[in-house]
């Protein structure tokens, strides 16, 4: 994948991620709000329906009382019907005979306003007793209202919702039938949705509600909103792709031109120039390159050095772009996503130091004028220190809930902060005291001042705790990766780098020496008669000798040098930018450092007195590129020189054959015999 493609992909990931997250959030939020509003409308309509039925029953009660006062006269019943108090009125004697009738009486049975029942009915009625002058009951007056489309229409107008009767019988339309069928299958007070898109609730007869009814409202339609959201996301994606392509092109074009110019210079065209279009870092790099080529046209050696320096800078840039375990970058992305998800205006991440005694600013978002290097807090200090010390998340307002902010902390009105907690130390035994202690906090993730709202809510707190968990996992992964990488490249006994790291380092140093035209000295070292040490004093003593030799070796080399344990008692040292003479000086110094002080070995049990074990070392030297064109060839040449040192009496060093101007057999230590290099044999001790 090209650099332009990587930059485009990175920009799209950063831009489209929040856009998609926001679109999903808006869609879910609007759908939820629409459902809630429909349910609230249905509940309000149910309450209004009960009130309308109460008024209807009161009206029927008044019509029945009017007819009962003049039971013997049909005019009273007709008057009640004529005034619209009831659709029909009937007055009967106690023996069941009809005394007076007004209006068209519907067929029985009738639902009684005073005694709600689930039995079948065709009309709604209210009744009162007819009394004579002595107060004796002589009959009963009924005011009746048929449960038909007229009554249901009045109830719908009064309640603001659609009303359907659940009494047996055909429904006016297919949609009414679907509503009634759905309502009959619901529990009392429960709601459901028809295939036609209506939200239905069943109302059974109860006090103040004598009829079995179903109320319904149109279900919310959010499909149009979803279409708008999709269109917005698509438009945003197209804009983001265009901007990402433009940014990637404007960023990579100068680098491409610079790379092309470097290739021309590498081919010998010292007149190559780079067009400079800006004064940013890339522009300054182009200016430097142009000045370099102008000044170095007559100086080939200086041109080579400057070109190597330029390549080194480009290599550093490539290594930086190719990094994959950048904790700050991971935390920055987590913080940006958290602020977008919660609508926060700003945020910060603090991480504890190795000792856990101080919180230090790691990354921030939207905090102008805050220097992360100065953002340091002790656990328990201010808002963020309190969260780290307690291990408990908090949210609120500073002026109402506290705590008092530290002078180093960002200023805010509202806040939500959660700890970045380390995982539990391990399984419990069941015998610990039953007190809950939060895990030690490795840091704090905090957001400030939510957009458009006064305070952060519990949902924001849950969301931020999720992001804090991701941050904790990221910290653990980075630390585990670093520790695993260190262990995979280190010899556990001596603390030196192992053979695996030797191969990688030798390749890298040979490439660097070849690029810059420098020497690289390679030393192969082998402890003399080490097998006898193991056989005489035991393997524990042998391990102690190896560890002490590694310590003395580290003390003699420079910080830029590399020391490795190749295996057993064999070691390798790489000396960058060192010729044969410098390597011989170091070999002489190492021999003296090992020879002059025997290794003191103490018994592990303490039963035996300490022993002093004399140790010497044989060393072979080779230099790249004089003794080999590759790292493997130079290492083999140094190994051959080590054989020569062994054959020459040990406790000495030898330089690989073939180096002009340096003897193949170097000076040996006093008292050590000299010998020519014999045919290669088994090295032994």
C-alpha positions, 0 to 999 in steps of 0.5 A: 500500500502506498503512502498516499493510500495509507494517509487517505485511509487514515483520514477516512477512518478518523472522519467517517468513524464519528460521522457513522457513530453520530448517524447511528446515535441520532437514528436510535435516539429519534426512533426511541423518542418517537415510540415514547411520544406515541405511547404517551399519546395513547396513554393520554387518549385512554385517560380522555376516553375514560373522562368522555365515558364518565360524561356520557354516563352522567348524561344518561343518568340525567335522562333516566332521572328526568323520565322517572320524575314523570313516569306516567307521561311519555312526554318526559321520555320524549323530552329527554330524547329530544334534548339529546340526553339519550338516544332512547328512553324506556320506563317499565313497571315492576312487573316488566310491562312498559309504561313509556318509550321514546326513541328506537330502543336497541336490542338487549343486553345493555352495558350498565354505567353503574355495574361494568361487566365483560358480558356482551352488550349492544348499548350503554345504559343508565337507570334509576328507580321510579318511586310513587308519592309514598316512596315505594318503587313502582318501576325503573327508567332506562336511558340508552345510548347504542354503541355504534359509530356515532357514539364511538365517533364522539368518544374519538373526538373527545379523546383524540384517539381512534376508538373501537368497540370489542363487543361481538359483531362485525366491524365497519372496516377491515382496518377496524377488524384488524384493530379489534382482533389484535386488541382481543389478543392483548392483556388488559392495558397492554399495547401492540402494533397492527400490520397497518402501522397502528399502535393499539391498547386494550381497555377492559370494563372497570370503574368509570369505564363500562365498555370493552374498547380498543384505542389506537394511534398511528405508529411512528414512521421513522423510515423517512428520517433513516433515508435522510440520515443515509443521504447525509452519511453518503454525502459526508463520505463523498466529501471526506473521500475528496478531502482525504484524496486532496490532503494525501496528494498535497502531502505525498507529492513533495515527498514523491518529487523529493524521492525522484530527485534523490534517485537522480542524484544517486544516478549521478545527476548533481543538477537535480532540484526539488520545487519548493511550494511551501515553508512547512517541514517538507518545504524546508527539507526540499530547500535543504536538499537543493542547497546541499546539491548546489554546494556539493556539485564540486565535492563528491565526498561531501555530497555522499555524506549529505545524501546519507544524512538525507536518507537517514532522515527519511528512514526515521520518518518511515520508522515513525509512520510504521510504528504500531504500538504507540500508546499515546496514539491509541489513547488519543483515538480513544479520547476522541471517540469518547468525546464524540460519543458523549458530546463533551467539549474537552477531555484528558487522560492522565496515567500513573507513573511506575511508582504510582505516586503521581498522575501525569498528563498523557493526551488531551482533546479540546483543552487550549492553553494546557501543557500536559508536561505540567499537568501532574497530580498526586492521588487524592489531589483535586478531581482527577486525583480523587478518582484515581485514589478512590477507584470510583467514577464520578460525575456532576457540577464543580460548583455544586458537587465539588471537589475543589479543582487543583490549580493544575487541572483544567477548568470546567463547569460539569465533568465525568471522570472514570479510573483506568483500572488495572485488572484484578491481581488474580483469583481469590481464596475465599478467606479474604475479608469481605470488603470491596476494594477497587483495583489500583488505578493506572490512570484517569479518563475525564471529559468536561462540559457537554455540548447542549446539556447542563450535565453528563448523565448515567448513560455517559458514565457507562459509556466512559467506563467502557472507553476506560476499559478499552484504555486499560486493555491498551495499556496492558497490551503495550506493556505486555508487548514491550516485556515480551519483546524484551524477554525474547531478545535477552539471555536470562542468565547474563542479561545480555542480548541473545543469538536471535537479537545478534542476527537482527543487530548484525544485519542492521549494523552491516546495512548502516555501515554500508550506507555510511561507508563506515567500519564495523568490528566483530569480536567472537569471545570464548571462555578458556577451559570452561568445561573444566570449570563445570566439571570441577566446580559444578554448573552453578559455579559455571553460571556464576562465572558466565554472569560475572564475565558478562558484567565485566564485558559490559563495563569495558564496552561503550554505550553504542556497542552491542554484547551478545551471548551466542550460546554456552561460553561463547559471546559476540561483541559488535563495535560500530564505526571501529576499525581493526586497531580499535578492536584490538585495543578493546580485546587487549583491555577485555583480556586484562579485565578478565584475567586480573581478578578470579571469579569469586563463587559462593556456595548456594547452601553456604556449607562450602567456603567461597572459591576463587576461579581463575578465568581467561578469554580468547578473542577473534576479530574481524572487520566489515567490509574488509573481512567479508561482504556480509554480516554472516561472512564477517562473523565467520571470519571472526570465528575463524580468528577465534580458533586461531587464538585458541590454537595460539595458546588461549588467553589472547586475541587474533585478527582475521586473515586478509586485512591489509596493514594489520598483522594476522596474529596480534600481540598476545598477553605476557607469558602467553605462547604465540603460534601460527593459525593451525588447521581448523579443529574442534574448539573445545574449551 
